[in-house]
């Protein structure tokens, strides 16, 4: 398995230069729409590219202080689900860069098509590691963690029965917020994922690192969960 992942990481990194359309038709920051030329490029990449271990979905949302859970869910926009390395790069290179996003916008890359919502069936028993970093470091941190996620570099850091469910970056007034989602909050202490992050990003100084289970949030809506998922 380790040898397979090593090959896979090399494959992911070597395809960074894959030709991707950067169309002048790209819509304003905050729009979930991809230009037609980009969609055609992504579709072509998905047909013949190197397959990912699992599909991953790009999402975008905008959080507004004081908004309800329903308002937040209404703001979430699915950008594209990719299942190949080339498809990933086609999307990554055709959406606005992290540095160009306005405050309160968040990008998510979630495993399969799980939604970036705490109460989602795949997330409700989980939580996330939260890391704060300088805006100068945000683009590099985001890119490195995306590659680590799709290349399954973080998988060996997780406890048996747990997995990385997604990576998010939220643009804030000062330091930006990075989140690494996992599926089982009760297993997070057995993970070495933060050690891996520090190893991958040795030159980055994170101003804060902590873990929070989703069910501990005051806004967590447990009534939305099926009985079998409730604690």
N, C-alpha and C positions, 0 to 999 in steps of 0.2 A: 504493500500500500504506500509506504514512504517513497519507494522508487517511482511509483506511478505519479504521485503528487509532484515529485521533483521534475519529472518530464513535463507535467501539466503546467507548472509554474513557468518553465522555460518557454512553453508554447504560448502562454498568455503574454509574457513579456516580449517575445519576438514578434508578435503581431501588432504591436503598438503603432507601427507605421502603416498599417493597412489603409489603403486609399478610401477615404470617406468624404462624402459630399459636404461642403460647408457652404450652403446656399445663401445667397443674399436675400432669399425669401424668408429666412428665419424670422419667426414672430417675436414680439416683445417679450422681455423677461416676465415670467409669470404665466405665460400662455402654455397650455398643455399640448398645443398642436405642433406637429413636426411638418416641415415643408414636404411637398409631394416628392421632390427629388430625393430627399433623405429617406423617406419611406420606401421608395423603390430600391435604394441602395441597401437598406436594412433587410428588406425582403430577399434580395439576391444573396446577401451574406448569410442569411439564415438557412438558405437552401443547400449550401455546399461547405459551410464552415466547420471548424473543429468543435465538436459538441462539448458543452459544459456538463459537469456532473449532474446538475439540476438546472432548470430554467431559473432566471432571475427577472424581477420586474422593477422598472424605474417608476417612481411615483413623485408627485410634487404636491405640496400643500402650503397654505399660508395660515399661520395661527394668529388669532386676534385676542388680546387679553380680555377676559370676561365673557368670551363667547361660550355657548353651550356645546355639549358633546355633539349634538345634532348639527349645529352650525359648523363645527370642525369637520365632521365627516362629509358634509356637503362641499367643503373646500378641497377635498382630496381629489387629485386627478391622476389617472393612470396614463403614463407616457408610452411605455412599450414593454413587452415581455420578450426577452432574448433567450436563446438556447444554444448559441454558439459564441466562440471567442470573437469572431469577426462581427457578429451581430452586436455584441456588447460595445465594441469600439465604434461601430457605426452610430449607435445611439449616443454614446458618451461624447463623440465629436460633433454632434448635431444639436445638442441642447446647450443653453447658456452656461458658461463657466461659473463655478461657485463664486468667484470674485465679483461677478456681475449681478448676482442675485440681490434683491432688496432685503432689508431687515424684516424678520419674521417669516421669511420663506424657508422651506425645508425640502431638501432632496432625500429620497429614500431609495435604496436598492434592497428589495425583499426577496427572500427565497421563494421559488415557485410564484404563485400569484396571491400570497397572503397580503392582506391589507395592512398598512402601517397604523393599526388601531389596537390599543391594549386589549380590547374585548374580543378581537378576532380569535376564532377557535384555535388557531395555531400559536397564538401569542399569550392567551389569557393566563396561563400558568407560568409565564416567564417574566422577564425583566430586562434591564439593559445596564451596561457599563456606560457611564457618562464621563466624557473627557472634554475639558475646555482648553482651547488653544488659540494662539494669536491669529488674527486674520491673515497675517503674512504667511503663516504656515498652513492655513486651511486647505488651499488647493492641493498641496503635496500630501497632506494627511488623508484627505478624501480619496485621492487617486490611489494611494498605496493601500488603503484599507479595502477599496473596491477590488483591487487585484488580489489581495489576500483572501477576500471572501469568495470570489468566483473561482480562484485557483485552489480553494479548499485548504489554504495554508493554516487557517484557524481551527480546522476540524480536529487535528491532533491535540489541540489545547483544551478541548471540551471534555467534560466527564462523560462516561458511558451513559447513554440515554438522553443526552443533551445535544443541542446543535446551535450554530449561529443562524439566526433567522433573518437578519437584516443589518444594514449599515445606514445611518442617517447623518446628515449634517444640517444644522439649523443656524441661520445667520442671525446674529445678535448685535446689539449696539457696540459692545466691546468685544470680548473673546467669543468666538463661535463655539457651538456645542456639537460634539461628535457623540453618536450613540451606537453601541454594538448590541444588538438584540439577541437574547437567547431564549430558548423554549422552556427551560426549567429553572425557575428562580431558586428552588431548594437545592440545586446542584452547583450554583455559581461559585461557591467557595472552593470547589474542587478544580476549578478551571485555572489555567495558566495563560489565559488570553491576553491579559495586560502585560505580562512579561514578553509575550510575542510582539505586541504592539510597540513596546519600548525598544525591542531589538530591531524591528523594522524601521523605526523612526528615531534613531539614536540622537539626532541633532535637534529634535523638537522638544521644547520644554512645555509640558502640559501644566497649566495653572491649577487644575483640579482633576482628580480621578475618583469616582465613587460608583457604587452599584445601588440600584433601586428596583425592587420588585414592583410590577405593575399594580398588583392588588393593593399595595400600600398607599397609592395615590388617592387623595380625597375624591378626585373626580372619577375614579374607576367605577364603572356601572355594572356591578355584579348581577343585577337583575336581568341583564341582557343574556346571561349565559344559561345554557341548558343545565338542568340539575346535576347531571353527571360531571360538569366542569366546575361546579362550585366547591369551595373549600369547606 
